[in-house]
Amino acid sequence: MSARPAARLRAAALAALCALAALGAAPGPLGPGPALAVQPDEMLDDPQLEARARALSKELRCLVCRNENIDDSDADLARDLRILVRERIKAGDSDEEVLRYLVDRYGEFVLLRPRFSLGNAALWLGGPAMLLLGGIAAWRFVRRAGRGGAESAAAAPLTEEERARLARLLED
């Protein structure tokens, strides 16, 4: 009889442990929120300027992480870039001026969505052009193979030896 309450106690403890684990993993007031790389000491006092800085930071690539914006990156260079963006905004620069300043300083690579220009036209148009050329080549190959197979069989007459062999096969 004592085994039954012990089993119930273990089941209740396991259920409580699962519930705590689920609450701890869930986003919200009880669980961990999103990890923010932006530290409180970096933030601007004016909420409108801070919103502009956050929006700009999401458009800028972390030069260390490569595929992460500086707003989400914990790298030291990303922190420096976030501070630089905020300093430029505090100085009165427009969003375009801040982006232009960073592009002049670090190159077009700093933008997560690079602009289309004559300098990078080959990169933008190269992929679709190669896909189009590959499609045309495949279409021509299939067309030729379909046509060439029937023509080559009809154009090559059978030799005497092949005719004799064919006749023997047909008689059997």
N, C-alpha and C positions, 0 to 999 in steps of 0.2 A: 504493500500500500504506500510506502514512503517513496517509491520510485516515480509514482504518478505526479505528485506535486513538484518533484525535482525536474521532471521533463517539462512541465508547464512553466516553471521558473526559467529554465533554459530557453524555451521558445519565446517567452516574454522579453528576456534580456536580448535575444537575437533580433527581435522585432524592433526594440528600442534602439539598438545599435544601428540597424539599417535606416531607421527614421532619422537619426542624428547624422549619419553619413549623407543621406539625401539632402537634408537641410543645409549641411555644410558645403555641399557642392553646388547648390542652387544659387543663382545670382539673386541678389536682393539684400535686405537688411540683415538677414541671418547668415548669408553665405558671402563668399568673396565677390566683390564687384570687379569691374574691368580694371586691369592693371594699367595705370596711367604713368607714362614716362615723364610727363610734365610735372615738375616739382612745384610745391606751393611758392617757393621763393622766386620762381621764374615768372609767375603769373602777374599780369597787369592789374592795377586797381580798378580801372574802368572796365565794366563788363562788355561794353561794345567793342572796345579796342582788343580785349582778350578774345572775343569771338572772332574778330578779323584775324588775329594772330593764329588761332587754332585752325581756321579755314585755310589760311596760307600754309601752315605747317603740314596739313594733310595733302597738299599738292607738291611738296618738296621731298625728294628722295634722300634717304640716309645714305651718305657716300660710303659708309662702312658696311651696313647691312644689305645694301643694294635694292632689295625688293620690299622695303618697308619705308613708310613715311617718317619724317623726323618727329612727328607728334607721338608715334607709338614706339620709337626706338629708345633704348637705354644707353646707346653709345655716347661717349663723351663728345664726339664731333656733332652728333645730332643735338645734344644739349647746347653746344656753342651756337649752332645754327638757329635753334629756337630762341635763344637769347638775342642773337643778331636780328632776327625778324622782329622781335618785340622792341628792340632799340630803334630800328628803322621806323616802325609804326609810331612810337613815341615821338620821334623826330618830325613826324608829320608826312612821311612818305605815303603815297597811295599804294594800293595792292600791286598795281603794275610796276611802279617804281621799285618796290621791294623785290619783286620777281626779277626785274631787269638787273638790279644790283647783284643778286645772287647768281644769275646766269653769266653776267660779265666776269664775276669772280671765280666761279666754279665750272662754267660751261653748261651747255644744254642738258647734260646728263643729270643735273640736279633736279630737273623737272620730272615728275612721275609721268606726266603726259606731254611729251615733247611736241613742239609746234611743227607744222609742216612748212618746210622751207626748201629752197633750191639745193642747199647743202645736204639735206637728208632725204631728198626726193627718191634716190635709189633705194634707200631702206624702206620707205613707205610703199613704193610701187614695185620693188623687186619681187616680193612674194607673190602678189597677184599676177604679175607678168609671167613669172615662172610657172605658176599654176595654169594660166591660159595657154602658154606654149606647150606644156606637157599634155594638156587636153587635146590640143590640135594635133600634136604628134601621135597620140594614141588613136584618135579618130582616123587619121590618115593610114596608120598601120593596120587597123581593123578593116578599113575599106579595101586596102590593097590586098590583104590576106584573103578576104572573102572573094575578091575578084580573081586574084592570081591563082588560087588553088584550082578553080574550075578550068581556067584557061590552060594552065600547065598540063593538066591531065588530058585535056582534049588535044592539045597541040603535039604531044609526044606519041607517035604511032608505036604499036607493038612490034617487037622484032619477031623474026620467024620462030626463034626458039620459044619466045613468050606465047606466041599464038598456038604452037604445038602443045605446050604445057597447059594452056587454057582449054584447048579442045579435049585433052585427056581428062582434065578435072570435070568438065561438063558432061562427059560420057559416063563417068562413074556415078 
